[in-house]
């Protein structure tokens, strides 16, 4: 059964209380956590080398706890963890799926962050542990408690980073980028119950054999952009129009001329295109690699300036028509063009792609006749 992510997001947002404020939510968690950390750290006095070993031991303990709670309660329905299961699998994994991992509105952070009261509950359990340990060694108690609380806060921060837009500066940091990829794989429906339960450091996933990695195609050298738009036509109509390459100049500002067969292009077809993208003129030779009517179209191109390009169109039926997703991945073989892309071209191409979605919606809804009601009901 297909999952309509956009419809779920609309319903979820409608259920958020009007007074909800993400800044109060996140601010309370950080300030309360910082105050507790200050208390635990303030209890330390002349920590010796042996006592510092509590920190890595507590980190391993927290990593195990994060893994176990996430796996056993977040993805398995139990009476004890019913609330967590509903909020995690029911809400979070319905709101974010692989390929749709970024938040769109500030209120979306409600489904990313833990409830604000949870850090208070966490501390209610932590302070008695600190008190008991302090009867034996105050430094061990302070280090153990501070490390567990820092683990909780790092989970919140990393999880938030894993749902930032791809082009956000933080998303490009090496370790954040790596964990974002692992987390996106975890959000795949076929993997979420068995793989990648750690969000900050995948130690337990590695030890327990649940670590799963798939690199993005051409990950090291390709620039990847994804844009989407809602179009009030059926998926079959939208994809047929978008995959008719000879009509690209009608709606894509970078496409100047296309020489190829008319109509939707199936796998195996070839066509040529003149473009002016990112401020530079060029030529592309295209080969279509996939066409599933109403669902997916993909093609690969080679062009001037050592350009290689992968283009995917995906359609998903919605209540009002079609959610159309365009994914562009491109790279250059030469360092000069890679540098030009990093400094100038990327931003221009992203802007042109955004504009193409606006024009695609306008042209598709203007030129394609809406399907009769009985056909839409059967689609």
C-alpha positions as CSV (number, residue, x, y, z in Angstrom):
1,X,0.0,0.0,0.0
2,X,1.4,3.4,-1.0
3,X,1.9,6.1,1.6
4,X,0.8,9.7,0.8
5,X,3.3,11.6,2.8
6,X,2.0,15.1,1.9
7,X,-1.6,14.2,2.9
8,X,-0.2,12.9,6.3
9,X,1.8,16.1,6.8
10,X,-1.3,18.1,6.2
11,X,-3.4,16.1,8.7
12,X,-0.6,16.2,11.3
13,X,-0.1,19.9,11.0
14,X,-3.8,20.5,11.4
15,X,-3.6,18.6,14.7
16,X,-0.9,20.8,16.2
17,X,-2.2,23.1,18.9
18,X,-2.4,26.7,17.7
19,X,-0.3,28.0,20.6
20,X,2.6,25.6,19.9
21,X,5.9,27.4,19.5
22,X,9.0,25.6,18.3
23,X,11.3,28.2,19.9
24,X,9.8,27.7,23.3
25,X,9.9,23.9,22.8
26,X,13.6,23.7,21.7
27,X,14.6,26.6,24.0
28,X,13.2,24.9,27.1
29,X,14.9,21.6,26.3
30,X,18.3,23.2,25.8
31,X,18.1,25.6,28.8
32,X,16.8,22.9,31.1
33,X,19.4,20.5,29.9
34,X,22.2,23.1,30.3
35,X,21.0,23.9,33.8
36,X,21.2,20.2,34.8
37,X,24.6,19.8,33.1
38,X,25.9,22.8,35.1
39,X,24.7,21.2,38.3
40,X,26.4,17.8,37.6
41,X,29.6,19.5,36.3
42,X,29.6,21.8,39.4
43,X,29.7,18.7,41.6
44,X,33.1,17.7,40.3
45,X,36.2,18.3,42.2
46,X,39.8,17.4,41.3
47,X,38.9,14.5,38.9
48,X,41.7,12.0,38.6
49,X,42.6,10.0,35.5
50,X,40.8,6.8,36.6
51,X,37.6,8.7,37.2
52,X,37.7,10.2,33.7
53,X,37.2,6.6,32.4
54,X,33.6,6.9,33.5
55,X,32.9,9.2,30.5
56,X,33.6,6.6,27.7
57,X,31.9,3.9,29.7
58,X,28.8,6.1,30.1
59,X,28.8,7.0,26.4
60,X,28.8,3.3,25.6
61,X,26.0,2.7,28.0
62,X,24.0,5.6,26.5
63,X,24.6,4.3,23.0
64,X,23.3,0.9,24.1
65,X,20.2,2.6,25.7
66,X,19.5,4.7,22.6
67,X,19.7,1.6,20.4
68,X,17.6,-0.6,22.6
69,X,14.8,1.9,23.3
70,X,14.7,3.0,19.6
71,X,14.5,-0.6,18.3
72,X,12.4,-2.3,21.0
73,X,9.9,0.5,21.7
74,X,10.1,2.8,18.8
75,X,9.5,0.1,16.2
76,X,7.7,-2.6,18.2
77,X,4.3,-2.0,19.6
78,X,4.2,-2.9,23.3
79,X,1.9,-1.9,26.1
80,X,4.7,-0.1,28.0
81,X,5.9,1.8,25.0
82,X,2.6,2.4,23.2
83,X,2.9,6.2,23.3
84,X,6.5,6.2,22.0
85,X,5.6,3.8,19.3
86,X,2.7,5.9,18.1
87,X,4.7,9.1,18.1
88,X,7.8,7.5,16.5
89,X,6.6,4.9,14.0
90,X,3.1,6.3,13.7
91,X,3.9,10.0,13.4
92,X,7.7,10.5,12.7
93,X,8.1,7.8,10.2
94,X,4.9,8.8,8.4
95,X,5.9,12.5,8.3
96,X,9.5,11.7,7.0
97,X,10.2,9.0,4.5
98,X,13.4,8.3,2.4
99,X,13.5,11.0,-0.2
100,X,11.4,13.4,1.9
101,X,13.5,13.9,5.0
102,X,13.5,17.7,5.4
103,X,11.1,19.9,7.3
104,X,9.1,22.5,5.4
105,X,7.5,24.6,8.2
106,X,8.9,25.6,11.6
107,X,6.0,23.8,13.2
108,X,7.2,20.6,11.6
109,X,9.9,20.5,14.4
110,X,7.2,19.2,16.7
111,X,7.5,15.8,15.0
112,X,11.4,15.9,15.1
113,X,12.0,16.9,18.8
114,X,11.1,14.8,21.7
115,X,8.2,16.2,23.8
116,X,9.6,18.9,26.1
117,X,8.5,17.0,29.2
118,X,10.6,14.0,28.3
119,X,13.9,15.7,29.4
120,X,12.3,16.4,32.8
121,X,11.3,12.8,33.1
122,X,14.8,11.7,32.1
123,X,16.3,14.0,34.8
124,X,13.8,12.6,37.4
125,X,15.5,9.2,36.8
126,X,19.0,10.7,36.5
127,X,19.1,12.6,39.8
128,X,18.4,9.6,42.0
129,X,21.2,7.7,40.2
130,X,23.5,10.7,40.7
131,X,22.6,10.7,44.4
132,X,23.2,7.0,44.9
133,X,26.6,7.1,43.0
134,X,27.7,10.2,44.9
135,X,27.5,8.1,48.2
136,X,30.4,6.1,46.7
137,X,32.3,8.7,44.6
138,X,31.0,12.3,43.9
139,X,33.2,12.6,40.7
140,X,32.0,9.3,39.3
141,X,28.4,10.4,40.0
142,X,28.8,13.8,38.3
143,X,30.7,12.4,35.3
144,X,28.2,9.6,34.7
145,X,25.1,11.8,35.0
146,X,26.6,14.7,32.9
147,X,27.6,12.2,30.2
148,X,24.1,10.6,30.0
149,X,22.4,14.0,29.9
150,X,24.9,15.2,27.2
151,X,24.0,12.1,25.3
152,X,20.3,13.0,25.4
153,X,21.0,16.5,24.2
154,X,23.3,15.3,21.4
155,X,20.6,13.0,20.3
156,X,18.1,15.9,20.0
157,X,20.7,18.0,18.1
158,X,21.9,15.3,15.7
159,X,18.3,14.2,15.0
160,X,17.4,17.8,14.2
161,X,20.5,18.1,11.9
162,X,19.4,14.9,10.1
163,X,16.2,16.6,9.0
164,X,17.7,19.9,7.8
165,X,17.6,20.7,4.0
166,X,20.4,19.1,2.0
167,X,21.9,22.5,1.1
168,X,22.2,23.7,4.7
169,X,25.8,24.4,5.8
170,X,25.5,22.1,8.8
171,X,24.2,19.2,6.6
172,X,27.5,19.3,4.7
173,X,29.7,18.7,7.8
174,X,31.4,15.3,7.3
175,X,30.1,13.4,10.3
176,X,26.6,15.0,10.1
177,X,26.5,14.1,6.4
178,X,27.4,10.5,7.2
179,X,24.8,10.1,9.9
180,X,22.1,11.9,7.8
181,X,22.6,9.2,5.1
182,X,22.3,6.4,7.7
183,X,19.2,8.0,9.1
184,X,17.6,8.4,5.7
185,X,18.2,4.7,5.0
186,X,16.6,3.9,8.4
187,X,13.5,5.8,7.2
188,X,13.1,3.5,4.2
189,X,10.0,1.3,4.8
190,X,11.9,-1.9,4.2
191,X,14.7,-1.0,6.6
192,X,13.2,1.0,9.5
193,X,12.4,-2.0,11.7
194,X,15.8,-3.7,11.3
195,X,18.6,-1.2,10.5
196,X,20.4,1.9,11.7
197,X,18.9,2.7,15.1
198,X,21.8,4.8,16.4
199,X,21.5,8.5,15.4
200,X,24.7,10.1,16.8
201,X,27.3,7.3,16.6
202,X,26.5,3.8,15.1
203,X,28.4,1.7,17.7
204,X,25.6,-0.7,18.7
205,X,24.4,-1.0,15.1
206,X,27.9,-2.1,14.2
207,X,28.2,-4.5,17.2
208,X,24.8,-6.0,16.6
209,X,25.0,-6.3,12.8
210,X,22.2,-3.8,12.1
211,X,24.4,-1.2,10.4
212,X,23.4,-0.7,6.8
213,X,25.1,1.7,4.3
214,X,24.3,2.5,0.7
215,X,26.3,5.4,-0.9
216,X,24.5,7.8,-3.1
217,X,25.3,7.4,-6.8
218,X,28.3,9.4,-7.7
219,X,28.3,10.7,-4.1
220,X,31.7,12.1,-4.0
221,X,31.6,14.3,-7.1
222,X,27.9,14.8,-8.0
223,X,25.8,17.8,-7.0
224,X,22.3,16.7,-6.1
225,X,19.1,18.9,-6.2
226,X,15.5,17.9,-5.6
227,X,12.5,20.0,-6.3
228,X,8.8,19.3,-6.1
229,X,5.5,20.8,-7.0
230,X,1.8,19.9,-6.7
231,X,0.0,19.7,-10.1
232,X,-3.8,19.4,-10.4
233,X,-3.6,16.6,-13.0
234,X,-3.3,12.8,-12.8
235,X,0.2,11.2,-12.3
236,X,-0.1,9.5,-15.8
237,X,-0.9,12.9,-17.4
238,X,1.9,14.8,-15.6
239,X,4.6,12.2,-16.2
240,X,3.6,11.8,-19.9
241,X,3.9,15.6,-20.4
242,X,7.2,16.0,-18.4
243,X,8.9,13.0,-20.2
244,X,8.1,14.5,-23.6
245,X,11.5,16.0,-24.0
246,X,10.6,18.0,-27.1
247,X,8.3,20.1,-24.8
248,X,11.0,20.9,-22.3
249,X,11.6,24.4,-23.7
250,X,8.0,25.2,-22.9
251,X,8.6,25.0,-19.2
252,X,12.3,24.7,-18.3
253,X,14.2,28.0,-18.6
254,X,17.5,26.2,-19.3
255,X,16.3,24.2,-22.2
256,X,16.7,26.0,-25.5
257,X,16.1,23.2,-28.1
258,X,15.4,19.5,-28.1
259,X,16.0,17.2,-31.1
260,X,14.4,13.9,-30.6
261,X,11.2,11.8,-30.9
262,X,7.9,13.4,-30.0
263,X,5.8,12.1,-27.1
264,X,6.8,10.4,-23.8
265,X,10.1,8.8,-24.2
266,X,10.5,5.1,-23.1
267,X,13.7,3.4,-21.9
268,X,16.2,3.1,-24.7
269,X,15.3,6.3,-26.6
270,X,18.0,8.9,-27.4
271,X,17.7,12.6,-27.9
272,X,19.9,15.8,-28.1
273,X,19.4,19.1,-26.2
274,X,20.9,22.6,-26.4
275,X,21.0,24.3,-23.0
276,X,22.0,27.4,-21.2
277,X,22.3,26.5,-17.5
278,X,24.1,28.1,-14.7
279,X,25.2,31.0,-16.9
280,X,26.9,28.7,-19.5
281,X,25.8,27.4,-22.9
282,X,26.2,23.7,-23.6
283,X,24.9,20.6,-25.4
284,X,23.6,17.3,-23.9
285,X,23.3,13.8,-25.4
286,X,20.5,12.0,-23.5
287,X,19.6,8.3,-23.1
288,X,16.4,7.3,-21.4
289,X,17.0,4.5,-18.8
290,X,13.5,4.0,-17.3
291,X,9.9,4.9,-17.9
292,X,7.1,3.6,-15.7
293,X,3.9,5.5,-16.7
294,X,2.5,7.6,-13.9
295,X,5.4,6.7,-11.6
296,X,9.0,7.3,-12.7
297,X,11.1,8.5,-15.6
298,X,14.9,8.6,-15.6
299,X,17.6,9.5,-18.1
300,X,21.4,10.0,-18.3
301,X,23.2,12.6,-20.3
302,X,26.8,13.5,-21.2
303,X,27.6,17.0,-22.3
304,X,30.2,19.7,-23.0
305,X,32.6,20.8,-20.3
306,X,32.9,17.2,-19.1
307,X,29.4,17.2,-17.7
308,X,27.5,14.1,-16.7
309,X,23.9,14.3,-15.6
310,X,21.3,12.0,-14.0
311,X,17.7,13.2,-14.1
312,X,14.7,11.5,-12.4
313,X,11.0,12.4,-12.4
314,X,8.8,10.7,-9.8
315,X,5.0,11.1,-9.4
316,X,2.8,10.3,-6.4
317,X,-1.0,10.6,-6.4
318,X,-2.4,13.1,-4.0
319,X,-5.9,14.2,-3.0
320,X,-5.7,17.1,-5.5
321,X,-3.7,15.6,-8.3
322,X,0.0,14.7,-8.4
323,X,3.1,15.4,-6.3
324,X,5.8,15.7,-8.9
325,X,9.5,15.3,-7.7
326,X,12.4,16.3,-10.0
327,X,15.8,15.0,-8.9
328,X,18.9,16.4,-10.7
329,X,22.4,15.0,-10.1
330,X,25.3,16.3,-12.1
331,X,29.0,16.6,-12.0
332,X,32.0,17.7,-14.0
333,X,35.2,15.8,-14.8
334,X,37.5,18.9,-14.6
335,X,38.5,20.8,-11.5
336,X,37.9,24.2,-13.1
337,X,34.3,23.5,-13.8
338,X,33.8,21.9,-10.4
339,X,35.1,25.1,-8.8
340,X,32.9,27.2,-11.0
341,X,29.9,25.0,-10.0
342,X,30.7,25.4,-6.3
343,X,31.2,29.2,-6.4
344,X,28.5,30.3,-9.0
345,X,26.7,27.7,-11.1
346,X,25.1,25.6,-8.4
347,X,23.0,28.6,-7.1
348,X,22.0,29.6,-10.5
349,X,21.0,26.0,-11.5
350,X,19.0,25.6,-8.3
351,X,17.2,28.9,-9.0
352,X,16.5,27.7,-12.6
353,X,15.2,24.4,-11.4
354,X,12.9,26.1,-8.9
355,X,11.5,28.3,-11.6
356,X,11.1,25.2,-13.9
357,X,8.7,23.7,-11.3
358,X,6.6,26.8,-11.3
359,X,6.4,26.9,-15.1
360,X,5.8,23.1,-15.3
361,X,2.7,23.4,-13.0
362,X,1.4,26.4,-15.0
363,X,1.9,24.8,-18.4
364,X,0.7,21.3,-17.4
365,X,-2.5,22.6,-15.9
366,X,-3.0,25.0,-18.9
367,X,-2.4,22.5,-21.7
368,X,-3.5,19.1,-20.3
369,X,-7.2,18.5,-20.2
370,X,-8.3,17.2,-16.7
371,X,-9.2,13.6,-16.7
372,X,-13.0,12.8,-16.3
373,X,-14.1,12.2,-12.7
374,X,-14.6,8.4,-13.3
375,X,-11.1,8.1,-14.6
376,X,-9.6,9.9,-11.6
377,X,-11.6,7.6,-9.3
378,X,-10.1,4.5,-11.0
379,X,-6.5,5.9,-11.0
